């Protein structure tokens, strides 16, 4: 099973973006996408941004991940 997670693009340097997942930053390849800008949300999988996603969809997915995480903490 593969899992892609939403990440917010912070900075772009050529074909590499700095993305944020919560308060953690990662580097992500943009080789599979066009027209990505800082502030956009992308679906991140195995170090690659594989799809641009709507900010509302990203927020809902993040909310669901947090809800699942909180269930395991209880």
Buried (B, 14 or more C-beta within 10 A) or exposed (E): EEEBBBBBBEEBEEEBBBBEBEEEBBEBBBEBBEEBEEEBBBBBBEEBBBBBBEEEEBEEBBEEBEEEEEEEEE
